[in-house]
């Protein structure tokens, strides 16, 4: 019975990764354009609590630059996980016009990496693994998404081998041409989540609360997001050197 429950809990965690973030005061920042963007999970409660503390104990310092200085100095802006994505270049193929993971990271032992991916799969019209290097941990996660696609929870679209010449599966259609990972079918698709994942709204709402609280103090949204993205870059740099896979944070899940 214990083994059955453990397997069931594992299934729930794989299919509902955002559930592990609920009730923890986390926020979700999303920025995307036609070329790429970010999904960053951060500690919204820490920022909101710091703002309230500042209002109560030091109200004379509520100038915008002082607010951001305080949040930064006391390390109240904390990026916990994120995914950076970009469009494929012409040498890789059109790849179903899907975005591809550029880099990703999560705070050590946080287990929050899947939340960033789950959100990215929902917000974007197609996301795919890096076309050159995928570490074993990332390979496993994409395998989970492939299995979820088989159950209808996730949709996936196959790529056609850009180097196959006349043996292409769809020779008259170049939109699915892409560099393939040999003998790794689950890595040769673009993935998408159409239905809004359970719990995502809570993270969105917490992000709105942070933006509203900062706006009341004169801090512009663009300035805050610039700080947040900078902290994510620092997180990535602290976790992974340049020689590791862009998907490597999955290895620590």
C-alpha positions as CSV (number, residue, x, y, z in Angstrom):
1,X,0.0,0.0,0.0
2,X,2.8,2.4,0.9
3,X,4.5,1.8,-2.5
4,X,1.1,2.5,-4.3
5,X,0.8,5.8,-2.4
6,X,4.4,6.8,-3.2
7,X,3.8,6.1,-6.9
8,X,0.5,8.0,-6.8
9,X,2.2,11.0,-5.2
10,X,4.9,10.9,-7.8
11,X,2.3,10.9,-10.5
12,X,0.6,13.9,-9.0
13,X,3.8,15.8,-8.6
14,X,4.8,15.1,-12.3
15,X,1.4,16.2,-13.6
16,X,0.7,19.1,-11.3
17,X,4.2,20.6,-10.5
18,X,2.7,24.0,-9.6
19,X,0.8,22.5,-6.7
20,X,4.0,22.4,-4.7
21,X,4.2,26.2,-4.8
22,X,0.8,26.9,-3.5
23,X,0.4,28.7,-0.2
24,X,4.1,29.8,-0.1
25,X,3.6,33.4,-1.3
26,X,5.5,32.9,-4.6
27,X,5.1,35.2,-7.6
28,X,5.5,34.6,-11.3
29,X,7.0,37.1,-13.7
30,X,6.5,36.4,-17.4
31,X,7.9,38.5,-20.2
32,X,7.8,37.4,-23.8
33,X,8.0,38.8,-27.3
34,X,8.4,37.3,-30.8
35,X,12.1,36.6,-30.2
36,X,12.1,35.2,-26.7
37,X,11.6,36.0,-23.0
38,X,11.6,34.9,-19.4
39,X,9.5,33.0,-16.9
40,X,10.8,33.6,-13.3
41,X,9.4,32.3,-10.1
42,X,10.3,34.5,-7.1
43,X,9.5,35.1,-3.4
44,X,6.6,37.6,-3.6
45,X,5.8,37.4,0.1
46,X,9.3,38.4,1.1
47,X,9.0,41.6,-0.9
48,X,5.5,42.4,0.4
49,X,6.5,41.8,4.0
50,X,9.6,44.0,3.5
51,X,7.5,46.8,2.1
52,X,5.0,46.7,5.0
53,X,7.9,46.7,7.4
54,X,9.4,49.7,5.7
55,X,6.1,51.6,5.9
56,X,5.8,50.8,9.6
57,X,9.3,51.4,10.8
58,X,10.8,53.8,8.3
59,X,8.1,55.7,6.5
60,X,10.3,58.7,5.7
61,X,12.4,56.5,3.4
62,X,9.6,55.6,1.0
63,X,11.2,57.3,-2.0
64,X,11.3,55.0,-5.0
65,X,15.1,54.7,-5.1
66,X,15.2,54.1,-1.3
67,X,12.6,51.3,-1.6
68,X,14.6,49.4,-4.3
69,X,17.9,50.1,-2.4
70,X,16.4,48.6,0.7
71,X,15.0,45.5,-1.1
72,X,18.3,44.9,-2.7
73,X,20.5,45.6,0.3
74,X,18.6,43.3,2.5
75,X,18.3,40.6,-0.2
76,X,14.5,40.7,-0.3
77,X,14.4,40.2,-4.1
78,X,14.9,36.4,-4.6
79,X,14.6,34.6,-7.9
80,X,13.9,31.0,-7.1
81,X,13.6,29.4,-10.5
82,X,13.3,30.4,-14.1
83,X,13.4,29.6,-17.8
84,X,14.8,31.8,-20.6
85,X,13.7,30.9,-24.1
86,X,14.3,32.1,-27.6
87,X,13.4,31.3,-31.2
88,X,15.3,28.9,-33.3
89,X,17.8,30.3,-35.7
90,X,17.7,29.3,-39.4
91,X,20.5,26.7,-39.1
92,X,18.4,24.6,-36.7
93,X,15.3,24.8,-38.8
94,X,11.8,26.3,-38.2
95,X,11.1,23.7,-35.5
96,X,7.3,24.2,-35.5
97,X,8.0,27.9,-34.8
98,X,8.5,26.8,-31.2
99,X,10.6,28.6,-28.6
100,X,13.6,26.7,-27.3
101,X,15.1,26.7,-23.9
102,X,18.1,29.1,-23.8
103,X,19.0,28.6,-20.1
104,X,17.3,27.7,-16.9
105,X,18.0,27.4,-13.2
106,X,16.4,26.8,-9.9
107,X,17.6,27.5,-6.3
108,X,19.4,24.4,-5.0
109,X,17.0,21.9,-3.4
110,X,14.0,24.2,-4.0
111,X,12.4,21.7,-6.4
112,X,10.8,24.7,-8.1
113,X,12.3,24.3,-11.6
114,X,9.3,22.4,-13.0
115,X,7.0,25.3,-12.1
116,X,8.9,27.6,-14.4
117,X,8.7,25.1,-17.2
118,X,5.0,24.3,-16.6
119,X,4.2,28.1,-16.8
120,X,6.3,28.5,-19.9
121,X,4.5,25.6,-21.7
122,X,1.2,27.3,-20.9
123,X,2.1,30.9,-21.9
124,X,4.0,30.0,-25.0
125,X,2.7,28.5,-28.2
126,X,5.2,25.7,-28.2
127,X,8.4,25.0,-26.3
128,X,11.1,22.6,-27.1
129,X,14.4,21.3,-25.6
130,X,17.7,22.7,-26.6
131,X,18.6,21.2,-30.0
132,X,22.2,20.3,-29.2
133,X,22.7,19.2,-25.6
134,X,20.2,17.8,-23.1
135,X,21.5,16.4,-19.8
136,X,20.1,13.2,-18.3
137,X,17.9,15.1,-15.8
138,X,16.3,17.2,-18.5
139,X,15.9,14.2,-20.7
140,X,13.8,12.6,-18.0
141,X,11.6,15.6,-17.6
142,X,10.9,15.9,-21.3
143,X,10.1,12.2,-21.2
144,X,7.5,13.0,-18.6
145,X,6.0,15.7,-20.9
146,X,5.9,13.2,-23.7
147,X,4.0,10.7,-21.6
148,X,1.6,13.4,-20.4
149,X,1.0,14.2,-24.1
150,X,-0.1,10.6,-24.6
151,X,-2.7,11.1,-21.9
152,X,-3.9,14.4,-23.5
153,X,-2.7,16.6,-20.7
154,X,0.0,18.1,-22.9
155,X,0.0,18.5,-26.7
156,X,3.1,17.7,-28.8
157,X,4.0,18.2,-32.4
158,X,6.8,16.2,-34.0
159,X,9.8,17.6,-35.8
160,X,11.1,16.4,-39.2
161,X,14.8,15.8,-39.6
162,X,16.3,18.8,-41.3
163,X,19.2,16.7,-42.6
164,X,17.1,13.8,-44.0
165,X,16.9,15.2,-47.5
166,X,14.4,13.2,-49.7
167,X,13.7,10.8,-46.7
168,X,11.9,13.6,-44.8
169,X,8.6,12.6,-43.3
170,X,7.0,15.8,-44.7
171,X,9.3,16.8,-47.6
172,X,7.0,19.6,-48.9
173,X,6.6,21.2,-45.5
174,X,9.6,23.0,-44.0
175,X,7.8,24.3,-40.9
176,X,8.6,21.2,-38.9
177,X,12.2,20.9,-40.1
178,X,14.6,20.8,-37.1
179,X,17.8,19.3,-35.9
180,X,17.0,16.0,-34.2
181,X,18.4,14.2,-31.2
182,X,19.1,10.7,-32.5
183,X,17.2,7.9,-30.8
184,X,15.5,10.3,-28.5
185,X,12.0,10.7,-29.9
186,X,10.6,12.6,-26.9
187,X,13.2,15.4,-27.5
188,X,12.1,15.8,-31.1
189,X,8.8,17.5,-30.5
190,X,7.5,20.9,-29.5
191,X,5.2,20.9,-26.5
192,X,2.3,23.0,-25.4
193,X,-0.2,23.2,-22.5
194,X,-3.5,24.6,-23.5
195,X,-5.5,24.5,-20.3
196,X,-4.4,26.8,-17.6
197,X,-2.5,24.7,-15.0
198,X,-4.1,24.4,-11.6
199,X,-2.6,26.9,-9.1
200,X,-1.1,29.2,-11.7
201,X,-3.6,32.0,-10.9
202,X,-2.3,32.2,-7.4
203,X,1.2,32.9,-8.5
204,X,-0.1,35.5,-11.1
205,X,-2.1,37.2,-8.3
206,X,0.9,37.4,-6.0
207,X,2.9,39.0,-8.8
208,X,0.2,41.6,-9.3
209,X,0.2,42.4,-5.6
210,X,4.0,43.1,-5.7
211,X,3.7,45.3,-8.8
212,X,0.8,47.2,-7.2
213,X,2.6,47.7,-3.8
214,X,5.7,49.0,-5.6
215,X,3.7,51.2,-7.9
216,X,2.0,52.9,-4.9
217,X,5.6,53.8,-3.8
218,X,6.5,55.2,-7.2
219,X,8.6,52.2,-8.3
220,X,8.1,51.5,-12.0
221,X,7.3,47.9,-13.1
222,X,10.1,47.9,-15.6
223,X,12.6,48.8,-12.9
224,X,11.5,46.0,-10.7
225,X,11.5,43.4,-13.5
226,X,15.0,44.6,-14.5
227,X,16.2,43.8,-10.9
228,X,14.4,40.4,-10.9
229,X,15.9,39.4,-14.2
230,X,19.3,40.4,-13.0
231,X,18.9,38.2,-9.9
232,X,17.9,35.3,-12.1
233,X,21.0,35.7,-14.2
234,X,23.0,35.7,-10.9
235,X,21.2,32.5,-9.9
236,X,22.0,30.8,-13.2
237,X,25.7,31.9,-13.0
238,X,25.9,30.6,-9.4
239,X,24.5,27.2,-10.2
240,X,25.9,26.3,-13.6
241,X,29.1,27.1,-15.4
242,X,29.1,27.8,-19.2
243,X,30.0,24.2,-20.0
244,X,26.8,22.7,-18.7
245,X,23.6,22.1,-20.6
246,X,21.1,24.9,-20.7
247,X,18.6,22.4,-19.3
248,X,20.9,21.3,-16.6
249,X,19.0,22.5,-13.6
250,X,16.7,19.5,-14.1
251,X,19.5,17.3,-12.8
252,X,18.9,18.6,-9.3
253,X,15.1,18.0,-9.2
